[in-house]
Amino acid sequence: MNILESTLLAISNLLYYPVILGVLFVLAHQAVAVGKFMSELKQRRSNHFKRTQAFAAQCKEYFGTPASTYKAIELDLIYRLRKWHQAYNKSLSANRLVIKAGPSLGLMGTLIPMGTALSSLSQGDLMIMSANMVTAFTTTVVGMACGLTAFLMYYKQVEWMKIDLLECESLCERNLMEWENAEEHTSKLINS
């Protein structure tokens, strides 16, 4: 074996335990994420979950002392809506990461032990080969399962985000119209 192949083998062997720990970490993270997802799903189905309530409270507080012009209020509401959407989108970033990291770690966890397994096969040691093959295939299954569950949850959460965003947008429009009607009513009273 030349020096380059030995170096690559050493690097691969050094990555073995971090990759296995990474797969286990992703699995633990997904177990917690699935629990949170199921809780949110249950709450949404019983109509007790409203992510938009926090945004509605901000709007109500804002309209206690709004800006002076229609355009200023409109810009403030757009800014608040975008900040809310940005925070919501950021909460989905862990699932986006697991969608890619889970299968990648699973693949690395497959290929690293397979190198050792093939080396053991050439030396006739079937016990080491079979142990490495079990590790190789189980890390693939765990990594792919984590990626798949993260993808399915992310898909549904994006759907929920669109629904919540639409609700927040309509709330902003409704508040803006109410403010405009109140301003028109006040100006009519002053002019009469």
C-alpha contacts under 8 A as a table, 3 or more apart, distances in Angstrom:
res1	aa1	res2	aa2	distance
1	M	5	E	6.26
1	M	6	S	6.51
2	N	5	E	5.58
2	N	6	S	6.33
3	I	6	S	5.06
3	I	7	T	6.07
4	L	7	T	5.08
4	L	8	L	6.24
5	E	8	L	5.12
5	E	9	L	6.08
6	S	9	L	5.06
6	S	10	A	6.11
7	T	10	A	5.10
7	T	11	I	6.20
8	L	11	I	5.08
8	L	12	S	6.04
9	L	12	S	5.01
9	L	13	N	6.10
10	A	13	N	5.09
10	A	14	L	6.13
11	I	14	L	5.03
11	I	15	L	6.33
12	S	15	L	5.20
12	S	16	Y	6.54
12	S	112	I	6.13
13	N	16	Y	5.23
13	N	112	I	6.95
14	L	17	Y	7.00
14	L	18	P	7.83
15	L	18	P	5.45
15	L	19	V	5.98
15	L	112	I	7.98
16	Y	19	V	5.35
16	Y	20	I	6.31
16	Y	109	G	6.97
16	Y	112	I	6.37
16	Y	113	P	7.63
17	Y	20	I	5.06
17	Y	21	L	6.06
18	P	21	L	5.04
18	P	22	G	5.94
19	V	22	G	4.85
19	V	23	V	6.17
19	V	105	L	6.11
19	V	108	M	6.94
19	V	109	G	6.06
20	I	23	V	5.12
20	I	24	L	6.27
20	I	105	L	7.94
20	I	109	G	6.40
20	I	139	T	7.49
21	L	24	L	5.04
21	L	25	F	6.03
22	G	25	F	4.98
22	G	26	V	6.10
22	G	105	L	6.89
23	V	26	V	5.15
23	V	27	L	6.13
23	V	102	G	6.84
23	V	105	L	6.03
23	V	106	G	6.69
23	V	109	G	7.97
23	V	139	T	6.96
23	V	142	V	7.25
23	V	143	G	6.34
24	L	27	L	4.99
24	L	28	A	6.17
25	F	28	A	5.11
25	F	29	H	6.05
26	V	29	H	4.99
26	V	30	Q	6.04
26	V	98	V	6.94
26	V	102	G	6.51
26	V	143	G	7.87
26	V	146	C	7.01
27	L	30	Q	5.11
27	L	31	A	6.22
27	L	142	V	7.14
27	L	143	G	7.74
27	L	146	C	6.24
28	A	31	A	5.11
28	A	32	V	6.50
29	H	32	V	5.29
29	H	33	A	6.10
30	Q	33	A	4.78
30	Q	34	V	5.88
30	Q	146	C	6.34
30	Q	149	T	7.70
30	Q	150	A	7.21
31	A	34	V	5.28
31	A	35	G	6.39
32	V	35	G	5.12
32	V	36	K	6.35
33	A	36	K	5.11
33	A	37	F	6.02
34	V	37	F	4.95
34	V	38	M	6.05
34	V	149	T	7.91
34	V	153	M	7.86
35	G	38	M	5.22
35	G	39	S	6.20
36	K	39	S	5.06
36	K	40	E	6.17
37	F	40	E	5.12
37	F	41	L	6.04
37	F	153	M	7.17
38	M	41	L	4.93
38	M	42	K	6.11
39	S	42	K	5.17
39	S	43	Q	6.22
40	E	43	Q	5.04
40	E	44	R	6.00
40	E	49	F	7.11
41	L	44	R	5.13
41	L	45	R	6.15
42	K	45	R	5.22
42	K	46	S	6.35
43	Q	46	S	5.19
43	Q	47	N	6.11
43	Q	48	H	5.20
43	Q	49	F	5.03
44	R	47	N	4.92
44	R	48	H	6.10
44	R	49	F	4.97
44	R	50	K	7.55
45	R	48	H	7.78
46	S	49	F	7.66
47	N	50	K	7.54
50	K	53	Q	5.46
51	R	54	A	6.40
51	R	55	F	7.66
51	R	164	D	7.10
52	T	55	F	5.12
52	T	56	A	6.11
52	T	164	D	6.24
52	T	167	E	7.31
52	T	168	C	6.31
53	Q	56	A	4.92
53	Q	57	A	6.12
54	A	57	A	5.11
54	A	58	Q	6.36
55	F	58	Q	5.05
55	F	59	C	6.28
55	F	81	L	7.92
55	F	84	W	7.14
55	F	168	C	7.11
56	A	59	C	5.05
56	A	60	K	6.14
56	A	168	C	7.46
56	A	171	L	7.29
57	A	60	K	5.07
57	A	61	E	6.14
58	Q	61	E	5.11
58	Q	62	Y	6.04
59	C	62	Y	4.91
59	C	63	F	6.11
59	C	77	L	7.80
59	C	172	C	7.54
59	C	175	N	7.91
60	K	63	F	5.24
60	K	64	G	6.52
61	E	64	G	5.27
61	E	65	T	7.58
62	Y	65	T	5.83
62	Y	66	P	5.64
63	F	66	P	4.79
66	P	73	I	6.54
67	A	70	Y	7.81
67	A	72	A	5.89
67	A	73	I	5.43
68	S	72	A	6.94
68	S	73	I	7.38
69	T	72	A	5.23
69	T	73	I	6.29
70	Y	73	I	5.22
70	Y	74	E	6.11
70	Y	176	L	7.99
70	Y	180	E	7.37
71	K	74	E	4.99
71	K	75	L	6.15
72	A	75	L	5.14
72	A	76	D	6.10
73	I	76	D	5.02
73	I	77	L	6.11
73	I	176	L	7.62
74	E	77	L	5.20
74	E	78	I	6.19
74	E	176	L	7.27
75	L	78	I	5.06
75	L	79	Y	6.13
76	D	79	Y	5.10
76	D	80	R	6.18
77	L	80	R	5.06
77	L	81	L	5.99
77	L	172	C	6.53
78	I	81	L	5.06
78	I	82	R	6.10
79	Y	82	R	5.15
79	Y	83	K	6.19
80	R	83	K	5.11
80	R	84	W	6.15
81	L	84	W	5.10
81	L	85	H	6.11
81	L	168	C	7.29
81	L	169	E	7.39
82	R	85	H	4.96
82	R	86	Q	5.98
83	K	86	Q	5.00
83	K	87	A	6.22
84	W	87	A	5.24
84	W	88	Y	6.20
85	H	88	Y	5.02
85	H	89	N	6.01
85	H	165	L	7.12
86	Q	89	N	5.07
86	Q	90	K	6.08
87	A	90	K	5.02
87	A	91	S	6.37
88	Y	91	S	5.23
88	Y	92	L	6.98
88	Y	161	M	7.38
89	N	92	L	5.37
89	N	93	S	6.92
89	N	161	M	7.99
90	K	93	S	5.23
91	S	94	A	7.04
92	L	95	N	5.64
92	L	96	R	6.64
92	L	154	Y	6.94
92	L	157	Q	7.63
93	S	96	R	4.99
93	S	97	L	6.22
94	A	97	L	5.10
94	A	98	V	6.28
95	N	98	V	5.06
95	N	99	I	6.10
95	N	150	A	5.19
95	N	151	F	7.06
95	N	153	M	7.63
95	N	154	Y	6.07
96	R	99	I	5.22
96	R	100	K	6.86
96	R	150	A	7.32
96	R	151	F	7.50
96	R	154	Y	7.18
97	L	100	K	5.52
97	L	101	A	5.84
98	V	101	A	4.84
98	V	102	G	5.20
98	V	146	C	6.95
98	V	147	G	5.74
98	V	150	A	6.16
99	I	102	G	6.02
99	I	103	P	7.26
99	I	146	C	7.35
99	I	147	G	4.24
99	I	148	L	6.86
99	I	150	A	5.52
99	I	151	F	5.68
100	K	103	P	6.13
100	K	104	S	6.36
100	K	147	G	6.64
101	A	104	S	5.03
101	A	105	L	5.88
101	A	143	G	7.97
101	A	147	G	7.41
102	G	105	L	5.37
102	G	106	G	6.10
102	G	142	V	7.83
102	G	143	G	4.34
102	G	144	M	6.16
102	G	145	A	7.87
102	G	146	C	5.62
102	G	147	G	4.97
103	P	106	G	4.85
103	P	107	L	6.03
103	P	140	T	7.06
103	P	143	G	4.59
103	P	144	M	4.78
103	P	146	C	7.53
103	P	147	G	5.85
104	S	107	L	5.13
104	S	108	M	6.24
104	S	143	G	7.26
105	L	108	M	5.03
105	L	109	G	5.92
105	L	139	T	7.82
105	L	140	T	7.95
105	L	143	G	6.24
106	G	109	G	4.93
106	G	110	T	6.16
106	G	139	T	4.85
106	G	140	T	4.15
106	G	141	V	7.08
106	G	142	V	6.69
106	G	143	G	4.21
106	G	144	M	6.62
107	L	110	T	4.94
107	L	111	L	6.23
107	L	139	T	7.46
107	L	140	T	5.69
107	L	143	G	7.56
108	M	111	L	5.22
108	M	112	I	6.06
109	G	112	I	5.75
109	G	113	P	6.82
109	G	135	T	7.55
109	G	136	A	5.78
109	G	139	T	5.43
109	G	140	T	6.73
110	T	113	P	6.04
110	T	114	M	6.30
110	T	133	M	7.99
110	T	135	T	7.20
110	T	136	A	3.81
110	T	137	F	6.02
110	T	138	T	8.00
110	T	139	T	6.18
110	T	140	T	5.90
111	L	114	M	5.03
111	L	115	G	6.45
111	L	136	A	6.75
112	I	115	G	5.57
112	I	116	T	7.04
112	I	136	A	7.58
113	P	116	T	5.12
113	P	117	A	6.02
113	P	132	N	5.08
113	P	133	M	6.73
113	P	135	T	6.89
113	P	136	A	5.67
114	M	117	A	4.74
114	M	118	L	6.02
114	M	132	N	6.41
114	M	133	M	6.24
114	M	136	A	6.37
115	G	118	L	5.27
115	G	119	S	6.23
116	T	119	S	4.99
116	T	120	S	6.12
116	T	129	M	7.24
116	T	132	N	6.96
117	A	120	S	5.01
117	A	121	L	6.14
117	A	128	I	6.64
117	A	129	M	4.12
117	A	130	S	7.19
117	A	132	N	5.49
117	A	133	M	6.47
118	L	121	L	4.94
118	L	122	S	6.34
118	L	129	M	6.88
119	S	122	S	5.28
119	S	123	Q	6.61
120	S	123	Q	5.09
120	S	124	G	6.13
120	S	125	D	5.16
120	S	126	L	6.80
120	S	128	I	6.28
120	S	129	M	5.46
121	L	124	G	4.90
121	L	125	D	5.80
121	L	126	L	6.18
121	L	129	M	6.11
122	S	125	D	7.79
125	D	128	I	5.90
125	D	129	M	6.50
126	L	129	M	4.90
126	L	130	S	5.98
127	M	130	S	5.29
127	M	131	A	6.27
128	I	131	A	5.18
128	I	132	N	6.17
129	M	132	N	5.24
129	M	133	M	6.13
130	S	133	M	5.02
130	S	134	V	6.19
131	A	134	V	5.25
131	A	135	T	6.42
132	N	135	T	5.09
132	N	136	A	6.04
133	M	136	A	4.85
133	M	137	F	6.18
134	V	137	F	5.42
134	V	138	T	6.08
135	T	138	T	5.30
135	T	139	T	6.11
136	A	139	T	5.59
136	A	140	T	6.53
137	F	140	T	5.11
137	F	141	V	6.31
138	T	141	V	5.08
138	T	142	V	6.12
139	T	142	V	5.13
139	T	143	G	5.92
140	T	143	G	5.19
140	T	144	M	6.02
141	V	144	M	5.27
141	V	145	A	5.97
142	V	145	A	5.10
142	V	146	C	6.13
143	G	146	C	5.23
143	G	147	G	6.23
144	M	147	G	5.03
144	M	148	L	6.04
145	A	148	L	5.10
145	A	149	T	6.15
146	C	149	T	5.33
146	C	150	A	6.06
147	G	150	A	5.14
147	G	151	F	6.09
148	L	151	F	5.06
148	L	152	L	6.22
149	T	152	L	5.17
149	T	153	M	6.11
150	A	153	M	5.22
150	A	154	Y	5.93
151	F	154	Y	5.05
151	F	155	Y	6.07
152	L	155	Y	5.19
152	L	156	K	6.48
153	M	156	K	5.26
153	M	157	Q	6.04
154	Y	157	Q	4.96
154	Y	158	V	6.03
155	Y	158	V	5.36
155	Y	159	E	6.47
156	K	159	E	5.02
156	K	160	W	6.30
157	Q	160	W	4.93
157	Q	161	M	6.03
158	V	161	M	4.86
158	V	162	K	6.25
159	E	162	K	5.27
159	E	163	I	6.47
160	W	163	I	5.10
160	W	164	D	6.12
161	M	164	D	5.06
161	M	165	L	5.91
162	K	165	L	5.04
162	K	166	L	6.16
163	I	166	L	5.22
163	I	167	E	6.34
164	D	167	E	5.01
164	D	168	C	6.19
165	L	168	C	5.05
165	L	169	E	6.07
166	L	169	E	5.07
166	L	170	S	6.20
167	E	170	S	5.22
167	E	171	L	6.16
168	C	171	L	4.90
168	C	172	C	6.23
169	E	172	C	5.11
169	E	173	E	6.29
170	S	173	E	5.02
170	S	174	R	6.00
171	L	174	R	5.08
171	L	175	N	6.11
172	C	175	N	5.18
172	C	176	L	6.06
173	E	176	L	5.05
173	E	177	M	6.11
174	R	177	M	5.16
174	R	178	E	6.16
175	N	178	E	5.08
175	N	179	W	6.11
176	L	179	W	5.09
176	L	180	E	6.11
177	M	180	E	4.98
177	M	181	N	6.06
178	E	181	N	5.10
178	E	182	A	6.07
179	W	182	A	5.07
179	W	183	E	6.12
180	E	183	E	5.05
180	E	184	E	6.19
181	N	184	E	5.08
181	N	185	H	6.08
182	A	185	H	5.05
182	A	186	T	6.09
183	E	186	T	5.04
183	E	187	S	6.12
184	E	187	S	5.13
184	E	188	K	6.15
185	H	188	K	5.15
185	H	189	L	6.31
186	T	189	L	5.15
186	T	190	I	6.25
187	S	190	I	5.03
187	S	191	N	6.07
188	K	191	N	5.12
188	K	192	S	6.13
189	L	192	S	5.35
